Amino acid sequence: MRSWGCFFSMLACCSLEPFAQDTEPWIAEPLSDLNSRGDEVLIGWDGDELYFGRLGVQERTELGDQWFLAEREDFTAVRQMGWSDFAEPVSTALTANRFPEWSGLGEIQHAAVDAERGVMVLSVWMPDGQLDLFMAQKENDAWSIPQPLDELNSPEQEVFPNFHGGDLIFGSNRQGGKGGFDVYRSNRLDMYKSFASIGGQVNSSGDELAALPAGESDASGFYVSAVRMGGEGGVDLWWVGAREVTGDESPRATDIALELRYHREPLTGMTVRIAERGGPHVFHGDVDDLGRVILGPLVLDAAVEVRFESKKKRGDLPDGAICLVYERCETGECLDGFWKGWRRIRSYRLEGGKAFVFDMLPLDRLGRWRRPSESDASVLLGNFAPWVGRFETSRAVLAGNDQQELIEWLNSFRDQDGRWPEHLKLRIEGHTDGKGSPQANTVLSIQRANYAAGIASNLGVSPDRTEVVGFGDRHASGQSNMDRRVTVQWVSEME
């Protein structure tokens, strides 16, 4: 009989923040592409592929609790689109690992590894017929002898441990659940000494044996192994999450508002203008004394350009200003919030200039289609991570490999027609270490920035869309190999 141990190379721990579940109704949607008349048990999820085991039709009823240790066939399946559309599963082998010094531990039902923190939790078959949780820690490239997690174990069964941002998630049929097996969470910050139900939206009166978060946002929901009404009749794989808008439903207008703050204080004296990117005008108005402006009931189904214009003689939007996006709550809700009657749903850090392009599509609370792809997250164009190149001492020419890397980085921003991003320009900053005179370092930093600008120009980036700045040694940290650099970043155009 095979033990279900650790498969270090295949399943890495996802480092995610704890979920804050919606108050909106959640649905349970079976993963029909993966479920069969047998039993499917969730083993792991890496953001692209779902790993699961499958047992025969009769084994669960014939083997009783021994079912947890039964031989399973392993599969992996790639998610195609949405949360529940998967490609045809492919048979695979998840290798179980044991260590000689664990010889007296008993059968391992399932193991989960948090590689980032060097922790492993196992569900172990005990001589009295119970499945209990044990923890081992990585010590000098070796695993310690697993010790029982007494605060989490019960007289019943604890099964299928998994990690979520360092927190431990496991199934148990202990007393006090909603029915049969439920899923529980134990917080790593209190050293796994307490636990709580993962939430009524995931657990039901059926059996939930295992759960893993499907993504990083609240809208992602969970993948769950469960026995529920509407399944194939056994343990099936489900996605449990907030209800989606179907394809024939029109997006509904919702009251939206913005709030501008700088150093935690309201940013006043600003006019806000919003237009669909490349499309019609949507809104314009002034912020009030609290830095707020109510846009009204809008349907924002496209990327929009949000332009901030100062009404004062001096000063555009300062670097580091924060734009907070709110939606109006239903009657009687959000009365204790910072802005009574409004719920914050987005925040953006704005750096320089006047105009910014927001991708407003994934405002999930507004009833849009869920967009699980990480590339679909709301982004502020003009705040891309910069490219950084290094220089040898006193040199203003990039090494050949850095030149090629910069060329590839720049070309990655062209569209299919070879055009550069609209409404953006390149800001190129040169830096030096702290050696030498300030005057010479300023000249050298400008030379370094101009060298990178020349590469961009040779690729077709117009010089009038390039801003070159030399900071000399003003930002030197004392680590010369890190200080001798050039940074290249797409930022919003400044008028």
MOZI-V985365 format. One record per residue. N is the residue number from 0. SS is DSSP state (A for helix, B for strand, O for the rest). NEAR is the number of other ideal C-beta (glycine too) atoms within 12 Angstrom. Layout:
n: [N & N]
ss: [SS & SS]
near: [NEAR & NEAR]
//
This chain:
n: [0 & 1 & 2 & 3 & 4 & 5 & 6 & 7 & 8 & 9 & 10 & 11 & 12 & 13 & 14 & 15 & 16 & 17 & 18 & 19 & 20 & 21 & 22 & 23 & 24 & 25 & 26 & 27 & 28 & 29 & 30 & 31 & 32 & 33 & 34 & 35 & 36 & 37 & 38 & 39 & 40 & 41 & 42 & 43 & 44 & 45 & 46 & 47 & 48 & 49 & 50 & 51 & 52 & 53 & 54 & 55 & 56 & 57 & 58 & 59 & 60 & 61 & 62 & 63 & 64 & 65 & 66 & 67 & 68 & 69 & 70 & 71 & 72 & 73 & 74 & 75 & 76 & 77 & 78 & 79 & 80 & 81 & 82 & 83 & 84 & 85 & 86 & 87 & 88 & 89 & 90 & 91 & 92 & 93 & 94 & 95 & 96 & 97 & 98 & 99 & 100 & 101 & 102 & 103 & 104 & 105 & 106 & 107 & 108 & 109 & 110 & 111 & 112 & 113 & 114 & 115 & 116 & 117 & 118 & 119 & 120 & 121 & 122 & 123 & 124 & 125 & 126 & 127 & 128 & 129 & 130 & 131 & 132 & 133 & 134 & 135 & 136 & 137 & 138 & 139 & 140 & 141 & 142 & 143 & 144 & 145 & 146 & 147 & 148 & 149 & 150 & 151 & 152 & 153 & 154 & 155 & 156 & 157 & 158 & 159 & 160 & 161 & 162 & 163 & 164 & 165 & 166 & 167 & 168 & 169 & 170 & 171 & 172 & 173 & 174 & 175 & 176 & 177 & 178 & 179 & 180 & 181 & 182 & 183 & 184 & 185 & 186 & 187 & 188 & 189 & 190 & 191 & 192 & 193 & 194 & 195 & 196 & 197 & 198 & 199 & 200 & 201 & 202 & 203 & 204 & 205 & 206 & 207 & 208 & 209 & 210 & 211 & 212 & 213 & 214 & 215 & 216 & 217 & 218 & 219 & 220 & 221 & 222 & 223 & 224 & 225 & 226 & 227 & 228 & 229 & 230 & 231 & 232 & 233 & 234 & 235 & 236 & 237 & 238 & 239 & 240 & 241 & 242 & 243 & 244 & 245 & 246 & 247 & 248 & 249 & 250 & 251 & 252 & 253 & 254 & 255 & 256 & 257 & 258 & 259 & 260 & 261 & 262 & 263 & 264 & 265 & 266 & 267 & 268 & 269 & 270 & 271 & 272 & 273 & 274 & 275 & 276 & 277 & 278 & 279 & 280 & 281 & 282 & 283 & 284 & 285 & 286 & 287 & 288 & 289 & 290 & 291 & 292 & 293 & 294 & 295 & 296 & 297 & 298 & 299 & 300 & 301 & 302 & 303 & 304 & 305 & 306 & 307 & 308 & 309 & 310 & 311 & 312 & 313 & 314 & 315 & 316 & 317 & 318 & 319 & 320 & 321 & 322 & 323 & 324 & 325 & 326 & 327 & 328 & 329 & 330 & 331 & 332 & 333 & 334 & 335 & 336 & 337 & 338 & 339 & 340 & 341 & 342 & 343 & 344 & 345 & 346 & 347 & 348 & 349 & 350 & 351 & 352 & 353 & 354 & 355 & 356 & 357 & 358 & 359 & 360 & 361 & 362 & 363 & 364 & 365 & 366 & 367 & 368 & 369 & 370 & 371 & 372 & 373 & 374 & 375 & 376 & 377 & 378 & 379 & 380 & 381 & 382 & 383 & 384 & 385 & 386 & 387 & 388 & 389 & 390 & 391 & 392 & 393 & 394 & 395 & 396 & 397 & 398 & 399 & 400 & 401 & 402 & 403 & 404 & 405 & 406 & 407 & 408 & 409 & 410 & 411 & 412 & 413 & 414 & 415 & 416 & 417 & 418 & 419 & 420 & 421 & 422 & 423 & 424 & 425 & 426 & 427 & 428 & 429 & 430 & 431 & 432 & 433 & 434 & 435 & 436 & 437 & 438 & 439 & 440 & 441 & 442 & 443 & 444 & 445 & 446 & 447 & 448 & 449 & 450 & 451 & 452 & 453 & 454 & 455 & 456 & 457 & 458 & 459 & 460 & 461 & 462 & 463 & 464 & 465 & 466 & 467 & 468 & 469 & 470 & 471 & 472 & 473 & 474 & 475 & 476 & 477 & 478 & 479 & 480 & 481 & 482 & 483 & 484 & 485 & 486 & 487 & 488 & 489 & 490 & 491 & 492 & 493 & 494]
ss: [O & O & O & O & O & O & O & O & O & O & O & O & O & O & O & O & O & O & O & O & O & O & O & O & O & B & B & B & B & B & O & O & O & O & O & O & O & O & B & B & B & B & B & B & B & O & O & O & B & B & B & B & B & B & B & O & O & O & A & A & A & A & A & A & A & A & A & A & A & O & O & O & B & B & B & B & B & B & B & B & B & O & O & O & B & B & O & O & O & B & B & B & O & O & O & O & O & O & O & A & A & A & O & O & O & O & O & B & B & B & B & B & B & B & O & O & O & O & B & B & B & B & B & B & B & O & O & O & O & O & B & B & B & B & B & B & B & B & B & O & O & B & B & O & O & O & B & B & O & O & O & O & O & O & O & O & O & B & B & B & B & B & B & B & O & O & B & B & B & B & B & B & O & O & O & O & O & O & O & O & O & B & B & B & B & B & O & A & A & A & O & O & O & O & O & B & B & O & O & O & O & O & O & O & O & O & B & B & B & B & B & B & B & O & O & O & O & A & A & A & O & B & B & B & B & B & B & O & O & O & O & O & O & O & O & B & B & B & B & B & B & B & O & O & O & O & O & O & O & O & O & O & O & B & B & B & B & B & B & B & B & B & O & O & B & B & O & O & O & B & B & B & B & B & B & B & O & O & O & O & B & B & B & B & B & B & O & O & O & O & O & B & B & B & B & B & B & B & O & O & O & O & O & B & B & B & B & B & B & B & O & O & O & O & O & O & O & O & O & O & B & B & B & B & B & B & B & B & O & O & O & O & O & O & O & O & O & O & O & O & O & B & B & B & B & B & B & B & B & B & O & O & O & O & B & B & B & B & O & O & O & O & O & A & A & A & O & O & O & O & O & O & O & A & A & A & O & O & O & B & B & O & O & O & O & O & B & B & B & B & O & O & O & O & O & O & O & O & O & A & A & A & A & A & A & A & A & A & A & A & A & O & O & O & O & O & O & O & O & O & O & O & O & B & B & B & B & B & B & B & B & O & O & O & O & O & O & A & A & A & A & A & A & A & A & A & A & A & A & A & A & A & A & A & A & A & A & A & O & O & O & O & A & A & A & B & B & B & B & B & O & O & O & O & O & O & O & O & O & A & A & A & A & O & B & B & B & B & B & B & B & B & O & O & O]
near: [16 & 21 & 30 & 37 & 34 & 37 & 29 & 22 & 14 & 22 & 35 & 22 & 33 & 31 & 19 & 28 & 16 & 24 & 32 & 14 & 26 & 26 & 18 & 20 & 14 & 29 & 26 & 35 & 33 & 32 & 36 & 21 & 26 & 40 & 35 & 27 & 17 & 29 & 38 & 44 & 50 & 47 & 42 & 44 & 43 & 25 & 25 & 22 & 27 & 43 & 42 & 44 & 43 & 35 & 31 & 22 & 17 & 15 & 25 & 29 & 19 & 14 & 18 & 13 & 25 & 20 & 30 & 41 & 33 & 30 & 19 & 36 & 26 & 31 & 34 & 31 & 34 & 22 & 29 & 19 & 16 & 26 & 38 & 31 & 21 & 33 & 18 & 14 & 27 & 18 & 16 & 24 & 18 & 30 & 18 & 28 & 23 & 25 & 22 & 11 & 13 & 27 & 12 & 14 & 28 & 25 & 32 & 38 & 43 & 46 & 42 & 45 & 33 & 33 & 21 & 16 & 23 & 21 & 34 & 42 & 44 & 45 & 45 & 40 & 30 & 27 & 12 & 14 & 18 & 27 & 41 & 38 & 45 & 40 & 39 & 34 & 22 & 19 & 12 & 8 & 8 & 15 & 30 & 19 & 20 & 30 & 25 & 25 & 32 & 15 & 21 & 35 & 33 & 27 & 15 & 27 & 36 & 44 & 49 & 44 & 51 & 47 & 40 & 39 & 24 & 29 & 38 & 46 & 53 & 48 & 47 & 43 & 31 & 28 & 12 & 15 & 29 & 26 & 21 & 25 & 40 & 41 & 49 & 43 & 37 & 35 & 23 & 27 & 15 & 16 & 20 & 34 & 16 & 18 & 31 & 23 & 28 & 38 & 30 & 20 & 30 & 43 & 36 & 31 & 17 & 30 & 36 & 45 & 50 & 49 & 48 & 47 & 43 & 39 & 35 & 24 & 31 & 28 & 38 & 39 & 39 & 42 & 50 & 51 & 51 & 44 & 35 & 33 & 16 & 17 & 29 & 24 & 21 & 30 & 45 & 41 & 49 & 44 & 44 & 43 & 36 & 34 & 26 & 26 & 22 & 14 & 10 & 6 & 12 & 13 & 23 & 18 & 19 & 30 & 25 & 36 & 35 & 49 & 37 & 41 & 29 & 28 & 13 & 14 & 16 & 24 & 36 & 25 & 24 & 37 & 26 & 40 & 25 & 36 & 23 & 24 & 28 & 13 & 14 & 12 & 14 & 29 & 26 & 20 & 23 & 23 & 33 & 21 & 15 & 23 & 30 & 30 & 32 & 26 & 31 & 20 & 18 & 27 & 23 & 39 & 25 & 23 & 29 & 37 & 36 & 44 & 34 & 41 & 24 & 25 & 18 & 14 & 7 & 8 & 18 & 28 & 38 & 25 & 20 & 19 & 36 & 28 & 37 & 33 & 40 & 34 & 35 & 28 & 23 & 16 & 8 & 9 & 15 & 21 & 14 & 12 & 18 & 19 & 27 & 15 & 22 & 29 & 29 & 27 & 34 & 32 & 20 & 33 & 22 & 35 & 28 & 29 & 33 & 28 & 32 & 39 & 34 & 39 & 30 & 39 & 27 & 33 & 38 & 33 & 29 & 33 & 26 & 31 & 25 & 35 & 25 & 32 & 21 & 17 & 11 & 25 & 23 & 29 & 23 & 34 & 31 & 37 & 27 & 24 & 14 & 24 & 31 & 25 & 36 & 30 & 31 & 19 & 16 & 19 & 21 & 30 & 22 & 32 & 17 & 12 & 12 & 27 & 25 & 15 & 22 & 34 & 27 & 16 & 27 & 34 & 21 & 17 & 29 & 20 & 11 & 5 & 7 & 12 & 15 & 24 & 25 & 22 & 29 & 31 & 32 & 41 & 35 & 41 & 32 & 40 & 39 & 42 & 31 & 21 & 20 & 21 & 13 & 18 & 14 & 20 & 31 & 22 & 22 & 35 & 38 & 26 & 29 & 42 & 37 & 27 & 30 & 47 & 35 & 26 & 33 & 36 & 21 & 18 & 26 & 19 & 33 & 17 & 17 & 12 & 29 & 32 & 31 & 30 & 28 & 32 & 28 & 30 & 28 & 19 & 23 & 23 & 16 & 12 & 15 & 22 & 17 & 19 & 31 & 38 & 36 & 44 & 34 & 40 & 32 & 38 & 35 & 37 & 28 & 22 & 15]
//
